[in-house]
Each structure stands twice: as C-alpha cells, then as structure tokens.
Amino acid sequence: MLLLSVKYTARPGGGEKFVREITDSGILDAVRAEDGCISYDYYFSAESPDTVLLIEKWASPEQQEAHIQSAHMAELMNIKEKYILNTAVEKVVL
C-alpha cells in the first residue's frame, strides 16, 4: 500500500476554490473510481485557510503511477496552476 500526504499552499483565497473546482469538474469522483484507489480526501487547515491537505491511499505504487498519467490528472494540473503556489509531497510505502 502507498500513502501520500500532499500539502498545497494556495494563493490567498484559493484553497477552497481549488477543491471546489476539482469536485465540480468530476475529477474527484473519477480519481476515487480508479483501480487501486483506497481513499482520496482533501482537508482544510483550521489555522491557515490557504493550506489544503490531500491524503491519498493506493493499493500499490504502480496504481498510483497510473493515476498520475490519467487524463483527469492533466486537467487537475491546469486547475492547480490557477490556485496553488506550492506543493509538498510525502510518500510512505506500507
């Protein structure tokens, strides 16, 4: 199993807009339906409204790699460019 913690630092006021656009576009549902996706959940910081945390769990690193190559992830990257200033990723193989 692969666990990822992705910390997004958004432009001022952009965190909620980022997640809302991902949800409204259907990307979130598409990712959750991917083979090997155990969970894919966004969380907001109570202390910093422009910080968004994504926790991903995948059955295998290979399935997460296939996820990265999907068409809807290319769309997510376009959305990310509008709202996100910095991204920090931590991976743990369990």
Phi, psi and omega in degrees: 000148179238131178243130177237138172244118182243117180257117177259133170252115186268161168298156180309124181080004186267344185300308181294321179297320179302307182293321180298317180293322177298318180291310183296331181281349182091359181297317182300314178296321180296317179296313182297337179272354181293148176299126177094351179282116178271316175202155182204096190227136177262144178225148178253144177283132176288336184264334183225100185296345180261014175250127179237134178247130175248127174248120180244139171233129181235147180295328179207157175300327180295321179290325176292324178295320176298322177301316181299328182275358184288156181296322181290338175287329174296320177295320178298321179297324176294320177294317181303320181301330182285328192241338192253134178266323186212147178226131176236128184240134172237133180242140176226124175267123182258000000 
